[in-house]
Amino acid sequence: MGVVRAIADEADAGRWAHLRGLFEEIFGAPREGASFVEASAPGRVEVAGNHVDHQGGRVISAAIGERTWGLAAENGLGRIRAVMEGFGTDEVDLSDPSWAAPHPVEALSSAAMVRGMAALFEARGGAVRGFDIVTCSDVPPGCGLSSSAAFEVMLGAALEGLFGPGPFAVSAVDAGAPAGDSAASGDVALDAAAVALAAVECEQRYFGKPCGAQDQLACACGGVVTIDFAPKVPVVEPMTLDAAAEGYRIVLIDSRQDHSLHQDEFAAIPADMRMVANLLGVPRLGDAPVDTLLARLQRVRTELGDRRAMRALHYYDEVARVNAQRAALAAGDFGLFLREVRLSGASSAQFLQNVSLREPGSEARQPAMVIQSLAAHLLGERGAWRIHGGGFGGSVLAFVPCAEADGFMGAMDGLLGYDACREVTLGASGVRAERLP
């Protein structure tokens, strides 16, 4: 099989060496004629656009340095065996006639993602055979960095590497590479959008979370991007966001409240917005102008209630903020960008209402709201902060002046009583896979 490929980044090389050792410890050496496939995908941060992707809105999102990693090889056994370091083992029996159907008992589990990505690869024209995979991840679960999306996208890349060219492939010509380069190097030419959209369906149908497509597209495409969800196929456009050049560091503050434990409250947001859209006569809020909502606001309030009305208003104003932030960055006005970040955080807390839980007794514990209060106290208008991702726990995203960042993180950790802060860098590469010789 040869040795793990030599790569410049020692941390990556160590990760692959670790996974190879784990693979051979659990499964033994790959069977004769089988090759390893390495696959990885980054986590992501949502820079702008809170809960608008599922309604045809626009977001700014960015891949981060933390990644999910997988090492796979065919096993000839007619089974998928997945070992996820720290998360147990899953198995899918491909001889079971119902293997490709969603299994409700697996909802919200890694087993659902393994089954779903394999089933969707085959449903889109691929041919799945038995394989083994070991995985590990730097992306922490439950704090809004899209650990599940990174895992799904990584699985899609591994499937394409094992059984392609298939539905997640893009030709070398389409990818802009000279013919033969990809095959010669072992790099798998991936259609990032195809992998991402399959992962969205996996999350919705198999995992059971009514998500939009932001997380998977950001993890698959990498870099810093604007994603426009108005068209049937979302449009992804690269953009530039260099916080360090503007004198800022980007900090995520973990609330230690696992947002994945509150799927019902998360699911209520797209459901509420969809109810308002349907009352307006459209499938998504983005399919009607804000004036239509305002003209029917009294009916929305009477028939659907004030919270749904406020969530709809948040949608329209949040999309406008994303457009303003993109324009501010293009114009070099970072101060205006930060102002819009602060307004987004306020709108999510006050109108979208996804910062604190709403279940009985939850008023006694509001860690994400406390973090935003502390960020406001420590930074004032010198920086910016907002709830990150789906909300109801997870993390708060903060832009902190470089000269204050160490003090800010030390103060925040001390006030919260645990190591809450992690600095993130934006613009990491997207999903990738390589077939080893």
Secondary structure, DSSP 8 states (H G I E B T S, - for coil): -------S-HHHHHHHHHHHHHHHHHH-S--TT---EEEEEEEEEEEE-TT-GGGT-EEEEEEEEEEEEEEEEE-SSSEEEEEETTTEEEEEETTSTTTTS--GGGTTSHHHHHHHHHHHHHHTT-----EEEEEEESS-TTSSS-HHHHHHHHHHHHHHHHH-SSTTB--HHHHT--TTHHHHHTB--B-HHHHHHHHHHIIIIII-----SHHHHHHHHBSEEEEE-SSSS-EEEE----TGGGTEEEEEEE-S--GGGGHHHHHHHHHHHHHHHHHTTSSSGGGS-HHHHHHTHHHHHHHH-HHHHHHHHHHHHHHHHHHHHHHHHHHT-HHHHHHHHHHHHHHIIIII--SS--STTGGG--HHHHHHHHHHHHHGGGSEEEEETT-SSSEEEEEEEHHHHHHHHHHHHHHHTS--EEEE-B--B--EEEE--
